[in-house]
Amino acid sequence: MKIEILCTGDEILTGKTVNTNYSHIARRLTENGFHTTWGTVVGDDPDSLVRAFHLAAQRADAVIVNGGLGPTVDDLSQQAAAQAAGVELELFRQWLDRIEAWYISRGREMPSSNVKQAMLPAGSQWIDNPVGTACGFAMDMGSARFFFTPGVPAELKRMLEDQILPRLHGMRGQPVFTRIKRFHTFGIGEARADRILDGVEDLAGDGSVKLGFQSHYPQLEIKLTLHGTSQAELDRKIMPVENEVRKRLGNFILCEDDQLLEKEIIRALQQAGSSVSVVEMHTAGRVTARLVGAADHAECVKSGMVSVDVGQLLKYAGIAEPVSREPDRQLAVCLADAIQARCDASHVLVTLVKPLDRQDGGKYAADIAVAISDGKGGDCRTSRLPGSPEWVRLGAVELALDSLRRYLSGLPATERIDSELR
């Protein structure tokens, strides 16, 4: 089945709004065993929309149109669809009653412009939208079945799951099961990962497993995709491939599937009855923010100190004696040990960033020092990361969290990462 995703709106076409709806639709289609053949973006112009609908009707079996179902003058999907199909718009009274009831329940009067949302092309079938006022609809043009969806992300997601995916499965006529396995890694580049995993998909035996990579610095996602006729078939084929990926990538795997690095750290702390306090320099407080955001219980993250002033960090640690004021290994270890001795957290994580002058070619770099103390010992990881200040900040935060993950799991924290300078 050939599927096209057609997104509408000047704000999408001009780049003013990031098209996250397309990404969501395409991902959910893939996860359900469908193949997206074309992706199209059209502005708020009636003639352009009609031409796009005609073209899609000629080349696709199913078309998901997103956007243009609102009450304003630039919402043109119903009008363009009717014109493309050569039919008139008709009032769908049942939906107009729904909109009026929606406004009444909120103590408001429905604006007259909302009547437009109940005007559907003659012969179309309405698609329910239980969380908004935009009425979805389906209709045939040429040899393609069109599904019109609202641009509001929450409304789109609900309609896609409840209404459109089931219809697409019915059009296909046979069940197709899909398995997507994700490994989230840090410290290993795409080229190296490709080399390490060379041939791993052959372990499935029939070439049915597809290996893919998606880099979103500072992490690299390794993805295995498999389609089959039953879940048992998927389990049998993908298991040896999964195990081999884990074996080859080893400690560079942070977590899998929908897991998050910070969630795994909090889970490890909870299981051990432990906690952490955080000190950060030149990281905009992102280490603390990610841990606090992942913590279900307040006792896991005891405190966070964020500053670019070494004097403030020394004061917070209760250090009166002169020590190195350079944000380096010595200062990081000193701060971690001093804070751990006086706070009620079992672990202290210190992340210091020392921005360097521009290097050749105008690029930036920074020295990173990450120290961990638990009162019985500790560890310190240093690195030099290149890139813009924001790029370095992202890398430093990930390096700090990965160092804590490794320490809590008893893994070596000194394995070099591909992005650091030698």
Residue pairs with C-beta under 8 A, 6 or more apart in sequence:
1 34
1 35
1 61
1 62
1 168
1 171
1 172
2 35
2 37
2 38
2 59
2 60
2 61
2 62
3 29
3 34
3 35
3 36
3 37
3 60
3 61
3 62
3 63
3 64
3 168
4 36
4 37
4 38
4 39
4 40
4 56
4 59
4 60
4 62
4 63
4 64
4 144
5 22
5 25
5 26
5 29
5 36
5 38
5 39
5 40
5 63
5 64
5 66
6 40
6 41
6 42
6 52
6 53
6 56
6 63
6 64
6 65
6 66
7 19
7 21
7 22
7 39
7 40
7 41
7 42
7 65
7 66
7 67
8 41
8 42
8 43
8 44
8 49
8 65
8 66
8 67
8 68
8 76
8 77
8 151
9 17
9 43
9 44
9 67
9 68
9 74
9 151
10 16
10 43
10 44
10 74
11 17
12 19
12 41
12 67
13 41
13 42
13 43
14 43
19 41
20 153
21 66
21 67
21 151
21 153
21 156
22 39
22 41
22 66
24 153
24 156
24 157
24 160
25 36
25 64
25 66
25 156
25 160
26 36
26 39
28 160
28 161
28 165
29 35
29 36
29 168
30 36
30 178
30 180
30 225
31 178
31 180
32 165
32 168
32 169
32 176
32 178
33 176
33 177
33 178
33 227
34 168
34 172
37 59
37 60
38 56
38 59
38 60
40 52
40 56
42 48
42 49
42 52
44 68
44 74
44 75
44 76
45 76
46 76
46 79
46 80
46 83
49 68
49 76
49 77
49 80
49 84
50 80
50 83
50 84
53 63
53 65
53 80
53 81
53 84
53 141
53 146
54 84
54 141
54 142
56 63
56 141
56 144
56 146
57 63
57 84
57 141
57 142
57 143
57 144
57 146
58 142
58 143
58 144
60 144
61 143
61 144
61 145
61 171
62 144
62 145
62 146
62 147
62 168
62 171
63 141
63 144
63 145
63 146
63 147
64 147
64 149
64 160
64 164
65 77
65 81
65 146
65 147
65 148
65 149
66 149
66 150
66 151
66 156
67 75
67 77
67 149
67 150
67 151
68 75
68 76
68 77
68 78
68 80
68 148
68 151
69 75
69 77
69 78
69 117
69 134
69 135
69 136
69 148
69 149
69 150
69 151
70 117
70 134
70 150
70 151
71 111
71 113
71 114
71 116
71 117
71 133
72 113
75 116
77 148
78 89
78 116
78 119
78 120
78 121
78 137
78 148
79 89
81 121
81 124
81 137
81 139
81 141
81 146
81 148
82 88
82 89
82 121
82 122
84 141
85 121
85 123
85 139
85 140
85 141
87 121
87 122
87 123
88 121
88 122
89 119
89 120
89 121
89 122
90 119
90 120
90 121
90 122
91 115
91 118
91 119
92 118
92 119
92 120
92 126
92 135
93 118
94 126
95 117
95 118
95 120
95 126
95 135
96 115
96 118
98 133
98 135
99 110
99 114
99 117
99 118
99 133
100 110
102 110
102 133
103 109
103 110
103 114
104 110
114 133
117 133
117 134
117 135
118 135
120 126
120 135
120 137
121 137
121 139
123 139
124 137
124 138
124 139
125 137
125 138
125 139
126 135
126 136
126 137
127 135
127 136
127 137
127 138
127 147
127 148
127 149
127 159
127 163
127 164
128 136
128 159
128 162
128 163
129 135
129 136
129 150
129 155
129 158
129 159
130 158
130 162
131 154
131 155
131 158
132 150
132 152
132 154
132 155
134 150
134 151
134 152
134 155
136 147
136 148
136 149
136 150
136 159
136 163
137 148
138 145
138 146
138 147
138 148
138 167
139 145
139 146
139 148
140 146
145 167
145 171
147 164
147 167
149 155
149 156
149 159
149 160
149 164
150 156
150 159
169 175
175 229
176 227
176 228
176 229
177 227
177 228
177 229
177 230
177 231
177 233
177 234
178 225
178 226
178 227
178 234
179 224
179 225
179 226
179 227
179 228
179 231
179 234
179 238
180 223
180 224
180 225
180 226
181 223
181 224
181 226
181 238
181 242
181 256
181 257
182 221
182 222
182 223
182 224
182 256
182 257
182 258
183 221
183 222
183 223
183 245
183 246
183 249
183 253
183 256
184 219
184 220
184 221
184 253
184 254
184 255
184 256
184 259
184 261
185 193
185 219
185 220
185 221
185 222
185 249
185 252
185 253
185 254
186 218
186 219
186 220
186 252
186 254
186 261
186 398
186 399
186 402
186 417
187 252
187 402
187 415
187 416
187 417
187 418
187 419
188 196
188 220
188 249
188 252
188 417
188 418
189 220
189 418
189 419
190 213
190 215
190 220
192 418
193 213
193 220
193 222
193 249
194 213
196 248
196 249
197 211
197 222
197 245
197 248
197 249
200 211
200 241
200 244
200 245
200 248
201 207
201 209
201 210
201 211
201 224
201 241
203 209
203 240
203 241
203 244
204 226
204 237
204 238
204 240
204 241
205 237
206 237
208 226
208 227
208 228
208 237
209 224
209 225
209 226
209 237
209 238
209 241
210 224
210 225
210 226
211 222
211 223
211 224
212 222
212 223
212 224
212 225
213 220
213 221
213 222
213 223
214 220
214 221
214 223
215 221
217 391
217 394
217 395
217 419
218 394
218 395
218 397
218 398
218 399
218 419
219 254
219 398
222 245
222 249
224 238
224 241
224 242
224 245
226 234
226 237
226 238
228 234
228 237
246 253
251 406
251 411
251 412
251 415
252 415
254 261
254 264
254 402
254 405
255 261
255 263
255 264
260 294
261 290
261 398
261 401
261 402
261 405
262 290
262 291
262 293
262 294
262 401
263 294
264 405
265 291
265 294
265 401
265 404
265 405
265 408
266 291
266 294
266 295
266 296
266 300
266 301
268 274
268 405
268 408
268 409
269 275
269 276
269 300
269 347
269 408
270 296
270 297
270 300
272 346
272 408
274 346
274 347
274 408
275 299
275 300
275 301
275 302
275 344
275 345
275 346
275 347
276 291
276 300
276 301
276 302
276 345
276 346
276 347
276 348
276 349
276 404
277 301
277 302
277 303
277 304
277 305
277 339
277 340
277 343
277 345
277 347
277 348
277 349
278 287
278 288
278 291
278 301
278 303
278 304
278 305
278 348
278 349
278 350
278 351
279 304
279 305
279 313
279 316
279 317
279 335
279 336
279 339
279 348
279 349
279 350
279 351
280 286
280 287
280 288
280 304
280 305
280 306
280 307
280 350
280 351
280 400
281 306
281 307
281 308
281 310
281 313
281 327
281 351
281 352
281 353
282 308
282 327
282 352
282 353
282 354
282 355
282 366
282 393
282 396
283 306
283 351
283 353
283 393
283 396
283 397
283 400
284 306
284 393
285 304
285 306
286 393
286 397
287 304
287 349
287 351
287 397
287 400
287 401
288 301
288 304
288 306
290 397
290 401
291 300
291 301
291 401
292 301
292 304
295 301
302 343
302 344
302 345
303 343
303 345
305 313
305 316
307 313
307 316
310 325
310 327
310 331
311 325
313 331
313 335
314 323
314 325
314 335
316 339
317 334
317 335
317 338
317 339
317 342
318 338
318 339
318 342
319 334
319 335
319 338
323 330
323 331
323 334
324 330
324 331
324 334
325 331
326 354
327 352
327 353
327 354
327 367
327 369
328 352
328 354
328 367
328 369
328 382
329 369
329 371
329 380
329 382
331 352
331 369
332 350
332 351
332 352
332 369
332 370
332 371
332 380
333 350
333 371
333 373
333 378
333 380
335 348
335 350
335 352
335 371
336 348
336 349
336 350
336 371
336 372
336 373
336 378
336 380
337 348
337 373
337 378
339 348
339 350
339 373
340 347
340 348
340 373
340 374
340 375
341 375
346 374
346 375
347 372
347 373
347 374
347 404
347 407
347 408
348 371
348 372
348 373
348 374
349 370
349 371
349 372
349 400
349 403
349 404
350 369
350 370
350 371
350 372
350 373
351 368
351 369
351 370
351 396
351 397
351 399
351 400
352 368
352 369
352 370
353 366
353 367
353 368
353 392
353 393
353 396
354 366
354 367
354 368
354 369
355 364
355 366
355 389
355 392
356 364
356 365
356 366
356 367
356 384
358 364
359 365
359 386
363 386
363 387
364 386
364 387
364 388
364 389
364 391
364 392
365 384
365 385
365 386
365 387
365 392
365 421
366 384
366 385
366 389
366 392
366 396
367 382
367 383
367 384
368 381
368 382
368 383
368 384
368 385
368 392
368 395
368 396
368 399
368 400
369 380
369 381
369 382
370 380
370 381
370 382
370 383
370 399
370 400
370 403
371 378
371 379
371 380
371 381
372 378
372 379
372 380
372 403
372 404
372 407
372 413
379 403
379 407
379 413
381 399
381 403
381 413
381 414
383 399
383 417
383 420
384 420
384 421
385 391
385 392
385 395
385 396
385 399
385 419
385 420
385 421
386 392
386 419
386 421
387 395
395 419
399 417
403 413
405 411
406 412
406 413
407 413
